Amino acid sequence: MPTRLPADLRRLIALQHGVIARRQALAAGLATDAVESLLESGRWSRLQRGVYATFGGEPWREAVLWAALLRAGPGAVLSHETAAEVTGLADSPSRPIHVTVPGGRQAGRAQCIPGVVVHRSIRARQTRRPSVLPPRTRIEDTVLDLTQTVRAFDEAAAWLSRATERGLATPEQIRAALGARRKVRWRAAITNVLRDMSAPAPSAKPSAETSPGTARAPPCGHRRTGIAARASSRPAGPHWQPRTGSRALASPALASPALASPALASPALASPALARPARASSRPARPHGHRHTRAELRPRSGGCSLVRHRRGSPRPT
């Protein structure tokens, strides 16, 4: 006749991914003979000393982790690389499994566990993450534990950066956990890294001169005329070419040394005697933009007024 398990024991087995400890089965009301009968019949199999699997076949990862915790005893929590594995801080399973037990407990019980590394800490219960199964250390304490097991500080800074970038812990939480510990290697360097992570990043505003695609405004009072004004309003493209003419001679492309003629650089042509004298003008200088027209004053009945004459029109007698 198959042994019927109590309801509380069945719920506990489901909570621990099919793994049960001998002490738990006896505390739930199962007799010692019933436990031995389950083992002899093959319904239960041994994973660790005093820890059994209630299913057949190869155990899965969660069952192996629960077996290590139950073998380490009450108060044991997953820590270091294994805690990083179950919280998403590490990307691959840890070999071996790391657990932390309270430091005041007897050392002989969890001295040698196959495939398990046992750490001891007097703050094992304070660093446990509440309401999470399987039991594990808090993320900020997991990060600090990992920084104490690496060889170089660059690896320690990489763990700090990974925890904050993945949103698992904030620099303030890690700094608070750091302050609760008495002995920490690289304390000053870790504090500086956490301070840099907490500092807000400077917001760089691109200026009009450095940002691409931004036209620089001309200075106040500047007037764009001629080819520059037409070129700025003309869309750029491979099919548009500037017009040739007298104004095209001012193009920088035509000022190339390869197009310069040796005759134009002759000293004879640069003689002051050949220079065209400036024509003297008796008219006063006009402001920029004024239209040059001929004007004269002549008497007129009813007063004197200014009469304008265009070029080429007969003058009045």
C-alpha positions as CSV (number, residue, x, y, z in Angstrom):
1,M,0.0,0.0,0.0
2,P,1.6,3.4,-1.0
3,T,2.4,5.8,1.7
4,R,0.1,8.8,1.7
5,L,1.9,12.1,2.5
6,P,0.3,14.7,4.8
7,A,-1.1,17.8,3.1
8,D,1.4,20.1,4.8
9,L,4.3,18.0,3.6
10,R,3.0,18.0,0.0
11,R,2.8,21.7,0.0
12,L,6.3,22.0,1.3
13,I,7.6,19.6,-1.3
14,A,6.0,21.7,-4.1
15,L,7.4,24.9,-2.6
16,Q,10.9,23.4,-2.6
17,H,10.8,22.1,-6.2
18,G,10.3,18.5,-5.2
19,V,13.1,18.3,-2.6
20,I,12.5,17.5,1.0
21,A,14.9,17.0,4.0
22,R,14.5,14.1,6.4
23,R,14.0,16.4,9.4
24,Q,11.2,18.2,7.5
25,A,9.4,15.0,6.7
26,L,9.6,13.8,10.3
27,A,8.5,17.2,11.6
28,A,5.4,17.0,9.2
29,G,4.3,13.7,10.8
30,L,5.8,11.1,8.5
31,A,7.2,8.1,10.4
32,T,10.8,6.9,10.0
33,D,9.6,3.6,8.6
34,A,7.6,5.4,6.0
35,V,10.6,7.4,4.9
36,E,12.7,4.3,4.6
37,S,9.9,2.6,2.6
38,L,9.8,5.5,0.1
39,L,13.5,5.3,-0.4
40,E,13.5,1.5,-0.8
41,S,10.7,1.6,-3.3
42,G,12.5,4.2,-5.5
43,R,9.8,6.8,-5.1
44,W,12.3,9.0,-3.3
45,S,16.0,9.2,-4.2
46,R,19.0,10.7,-2.3
47,L,20.5,14.0,-3.4
48,Q,22.5,14.9,-0.4
49,R,22.9,13.3,3.0
50,G,19.5,13.6,4.6
51,V,18.0,15.4,1.6
52,Y,15.8,13.5,-0.9
53,A,14.2,14.1,-4.3
54,T,10.5,13.1,-4.5
55,F,10.6,12.6,-8.3
56,G,12.4,10.3,-10.7
57,G,15.1,11.2,-13.2
58,E,17.8,13.8,-13.3
59,P,17.2,16.7,-10.9
60,W,16.8,20.2,-12.4
61,R,18.8,23.3,-11.4
62,E,16.3,24.5,-8.8
63,A,16.2,21.1,-7.1
64,V,20.0,21.0,-6.9
65,L,20.0,24.5,-5.3
66,W,17.4,23.5,-2.7
67,A,19.3,20.3,-1.9
68,A,22.5,22.3,-1.2
69,L,20.5,24.7,1.1
70,L,18.8,21.9,3.0
71,R,22.1,20.1,3.4
72,A,23.8,23.2,4.8
73,G,21.1,23.5,7.5
74,P,18.7,26.1,8.8
75,G,19.5,29.7,8.1
76,A,21.6,28.9,5.0
77,V,21.2,31.3,2.0
78,L,22.5,31.3,-1.6
79,S,25.3,33.8,-1.9
80,H,28.1,35.1,-4.1
81,E,28.0,33.7,-7.7
82,T,25.0,31.5,-7.1
83,A,22.9,34.4,-5.7
84,A,24.0,36.4,-8.7
85,E,22.7,33.6,-10.9
86,V,19.2,33.4,-9.4
87,T,18.8,37.2,-9.3
88,G,19.9,37.8,-12.9
89,L,23.2,39.5,-12.1
90,A,25.2,36.6,-13.7
91,D,24.5,35.1,-17.1
92,S,25.6,31.5,-16.5
93,P,25.1,28.9,-13.7
94,S,27.8,28.9,-11.0
95,R,30.1,26.0,-10.5
96,P,30.3,25.2,-7.6
97,I,27.2,26.3,-5.6
98,H,27.9,29.0,-3.0
99,V,25.9,29.2,0.3
100,T,26.4,31.3,3.4
101,V,25.5,30.0,6.9
102,P,25.3,31.9,10.2
103,G,28.8,32.3,11.7
104,G,27.7,31.3,15.3
105,R,26.6,27.8,14.3
106,Q,28.7,24.7,14.8
107,A,31.3,24.3,12.0
108,G,31.1,20.5,11.7
109,R,27.7,20.2,10.2
110,A,28.3,21.9,6.9
111,Q,32.0,21.4,6.8
112,C,32.2,19.3,3.6
113,I,29.3,19.2,1.1
114,P,30.0,17.8,-2.4
115,G,29.8,20.5,-5.0
116,V,29.1,23.3,-2.5
117,V,31.3,26.1,-1.1
118,V,30.2,27.2,2.4
119,H,30.8,30.7,3.6
120,R,30.2,31.9,7.2
121,S,29.0,35.3,8.2
122,I,27.6,36.7,11.5
123,R,25.3,38.9,9.3
124,A,23.8,36.0,7.3
125,R,20.3,36.6,8.6
126,Q,20.5,40.4,8.2
127,T,21.6,40.1,4.6
128,R,18.9,37.6,3.6
129,R,16.5,39.0,1.0
130,P,13.0,38.7,2.6
131,S,10.0,36.9,1.0
132,V,12.0,35.3,-1.8
133,L,12.6,31.6,-2.4
134,P,15.0,30.0,-2.6
135,P,16.7,32.0,0.3
136,R,19.4,34.3,-1.0
137,T,21.3,37.4,0.0
138,R,20.1,40.8,-1.0
139,I,21.4,42.1,-4.3
140,E,23.5,44.9,-2.8
141,D,25.1,42.4,-0.4
142,T,25.6,40.0,-3.3
143,V,27.5,42.6,-5.2
144,L,29.7,43.5,-2.3
145,D,30.4,39.7,-1.7
146,L,31.5,39.4,-5.3
147,T,33.8,42.4,-5.1
148,Q,35.7,40.7,-2.2
149,T,36.4,37.5,-4.1
150,V,37.9,38.9,-7.3
151,R,41.6,39.5,-7.8
152,A,41.6,42.9,-9.5
153,F,39.6,46.0,-8.7
154,D,38.5,46.3,-12.4
155,E,36.5,43.1,-11.9
156,A,35.0,44.5,-8.8
157,A,34.0,47.7,-10.6
158,A,32.5,45.6,-13.4
159,W,30.1,43.9,-10.8
160,L,29.1,47.3,-9.5
161,S,28.4,48.7,-13.0
162,R,26.5,45.6,-14.0
163,A,24.2,45.7,-11.0
164,T,23.3,49.4,-11.6
165,E,23.0,49.1,-15.4
166,R,20.6,46.2,-15.1
167,G,18.5,48.1,-12.6
168,L,19.0,45.4,-9.8
169,A,20.4,47.8,-7.2
170,T,21.0,51.6,-6.9
171,P,24.3,53.1,-5.9
172,E,22.6,54.4,-2.7
173,Q,21.6,50.8,-1.7
174,I,25.1,49.5,-2.3
175,R,26.6,52.4,-0.4
176,A,24.2,51.7,2.6
177,A,25.2,48.0,2.6
178,L,28.9,49.0,2.4
179,G,28.5,51.2,5.5
180,A,27.0,48.3,7.5
181,R,30.2,46.2,7.0
182,R,33.3,46.6,9.1
183,K,36.0,45.1,6.9
184,V,35.8,45.7,3.2
185,R,38.7,45.6,0.7
186,W,38.9,48.6,-1.6
187,R,36.4,50.5,0.5
188,A,37.6,54.0,-0.7
189,A,37.8,52.9,-4.3
190,I,34.3,51.4,-4.2
191,T,32.9,54.5,-2.6
192,N,34.4,56.7,-5.3
193,V,32.9,54.5,-8.0
194,L,29.5,54.6,-6.4
195,R,29.8,58.4,-6.0
196,D,30.5,58.7,-9.7
197,M,27.5,56.5,-10.6
198,S,25.2,58.7,-8.4
199,A,26.4,62.0,-10.0
200,P,24.1,63.2,-12.8
201,A,25.5,63.2,-16.3
202,P,26.2,66.7,-17.7
203,S,23.7,67.6,-20.5
204,A,25.7,68.9,-23.5
205,K,23.7,71.4,-25.6
206,P,25.0,71.5,-29.2
207,S,25.7,75.1,-30.3
208,A,24.8,76.5,-33.6
209,E,28.5,76.4,-34.7
210,T,29.1,72.7,-33.8
211,S,25.7,71.1,-34.6
212,P,25.6,69.7,-38.1
213,G,23.0,71.1,-40.5
214,T,22.6,74.4,-38.6
215,A,23.3,77.5,-40.6
216,R,25.1,80.3,-38.8
217,A,23.2,83.6,-38.8
218,P,25.0,86.5,-40.4
219,P,26.2,89.4,-38.1
220,C,23.8,92.2,-37.4
221,G,23.7,94.7,-40.2
222,H,25.2,92.4,-42.8
223,R,23.5,92.4,-46.2
224,R,24.0,89.4,-48.5
225,T,24.1,90.5,-52.1
226,G,25.0,89.1,-55.5
227,I,26.1,85.5,-56.0
228,A,26.2,84.8,-52.2
229,A,22.5,85.7,-51.8
230,R,21.4,83.7,-54.8
231,A,23.5,80.7,-53.9
232,S,22.1,80.6,-50.3
233,S,18.5,80.6,-51.7
234,R,19.3,78.1,-54.5
235,P,18.8,74.4,-53.5
236,A,22.1,72.5,-53.6
237,G,22.3,69.7,-56.1
238,P,24.5,68.1,-58.7
239,H,22.5,69.6,-61.6
240,W,22.9,73.3,-60.6
241,Q,26.0,75.2,-61.7
242,P,26.7,78.9,-61.0
243,R,26.3,81.3,-64.0
244,T,29.4,82.4,-65.8
245,G,30.0,86.0,-66.4
246,S,31.9,88.9,-65.1
247,R,30.9,88.0,-61.5
248,A,32.1,84.5,-61.9
249,L,35.6,85.8,-62.1
250,A,35.5,86.3,-58.4
251,S,34.9,82.6,-57.7
252,P,37.6,81.0,-55.6
253,A,37.8,78.1,-58.1
254,L,39.1,80.5,-60.8
255,A,41.8,81.9,-58.5
256,S,43.7,78.6,-58.7
257,P,47.4,79.0,-59.3
258,A,47.1,76.5,-62.2
259,L,44.8,79.0,-64.1
260,A,47.0,82.0,-63.5
261,S,48.9,83.3,-66.6
262,P,52.6,84.2,-66.4
263,A,51.9,87.3,-68.5
264,L,49.5,88.6,-65.9
265,A,52.3,88.5,-63.3
266,S,54.6,90.6,-65.4
267,P,56.1,93.6,-63.6
268,A,55.4,95.8,-66.7
269,L,51.7,95.3,-66.3
270,A,51.9,96.3,-62.7
271,S,53.6,99.7,-63.6
272,P,51.9,102.7,-62.1
273,A,52.0,104.4,-65.5
274,L,49.7,101.8,-67.0
275,A,47.3,102.1,-64.1
276,R,44.1,103.8,-65.0
277,P,43.7,107.1,-63.1
278,A,40.7,107.5,-60.9
279,R,38.1,109.8,-62.4
280,A,37.5,112.8,-60.3
281,S,33.9,113.4,-59.3
282,S,32.4,116.6,-58.0
283,R,29.3,114.8,-56.7
284,P,29.1,114.0,-53.1
285,A,29.3,110.4,-51.9
286,R,26.0,108.6,-51.7
287,P,25.1,106.0,-49.2
288,H,25.1,102.3,-50.1
289,G,22.1,101.3,-52.1
290,H,21.4,104.7,-53.6
291,R,20.5,104.8,-57.3
292,H,22.9,107.0,-59.3
293,T,20.8,109.5,-61.4
294,R,21.6,112.9,-62.8
295,A,19.9,115.8,-61.1
296,E,20.1,119.5,-61.6
297,L,18.3,122.5,-60.3
298,R,16.6,125.0,-62.6
299,P,14.3,127.8,-61.9
300,R,10.6,127.2,-62.2
301,S,7.6,129.4,-61.8
302,G,6.0,129.1,-58.4
303,G,9.3,128.3,-56.7
304,C,12.4,126.2,-57.1
305,S,12.2,122.5,-57.2
306,L,14.5,119.6,-58.0
307,V,14.1,118.2,-61.5
308,R,15.4,114.7,-62.3
309,H,16.6,113.8,-65.8
310,R,17.5,110.3,-66.9
311,R,20.6,109.5,-68.8
312,G,20.2,110.0,-72.6
313,S,17.2,112.4,-72.3
314,P,17.7,115.9,-73.8
315,R,18.5,118.6,-71.4
316,P,16.0,121.5,-71.1
317,T,17.1,124.8,-72.6
